[in-house]
Amino acid sequence: MGKVVSLYGGRDPRELPMYGIGESAMYLGVPRTTLAQWVRGQRVRGQTRMHGLIKHDRASGLLTFNNLTEAYVLASLTRRFDLPLQRVRNALKFVGGDRPLLTTPFRTDGRGIFVEALGKLLDATQGGQAAIREVVEDSLERVELDDRRLPQRLYPWRREPTEPRIIALDPRRSFGKPTVVGSAVQIEVIVDRYRGGDTAAQLAEDYSLTNDVIEGVLRWGLDAAKAA
């Protein structure tokens, strides 16, 4: 464990700037302009029209793994359920705190955004009104948490959040680049070899992976490239 800490100069790798806006948008499956607005806000004729929701490293302009996780939560709420961004802003305001997107397990049924408080499920978009309808989706279901309930690994999805978890983003592995779950094999390496003429069967043999995993990696990687 000491070697891991020294590798990052004693800093938590989750807080190291390592992802560009375009790269992050590709991993999350959202338009680059959308992610840029979530991070930087929006200004029209010199006037602030919308404040950013994610506090990134202004000096480098890059996102940390924690920033990426915050953006993933936003993407889950807005992309999967088409919830208006203002409704999400209302929920964040209700929850409060420095980084609610990172530390709050939000849930949604496609209409409200719910949080647990005092043993009750409250609709954060309605100022804390108690929720009685069934909640069918957890926006953090593909975020793995550590013992302190903070994100440590992200399993991004491309088409549906029910996809098998074969892609992982882990700031402690391959410098945060997408890898095949359980290995250090970077997704871009597999995709590049496939584009170069290697078959899925060859790749599965070379990396000791199943054909299903290779095909899933290629679907994810090629879809991500199209969205870039």
URTAQUI-V541589 format. One record per helix or strand of 3 or more residues. SS is the DSSP state (H for helix, E for strand). FROM is the first residue (numbers start at 0). TO is the last residue. Records with the same first field share a line. If there is no record, write none. Layout:
SS=FROM-TO, FROM-TO
This chain:
H=1-6, 12-14, 20-27, 31-39, 64-80, 84-94, 99-102, 123-125, 173-175, 186-194, 199-205, 210-226
E=41-43, 46-49, 112-116, 119-122, 142-144, 150-153, 166-168
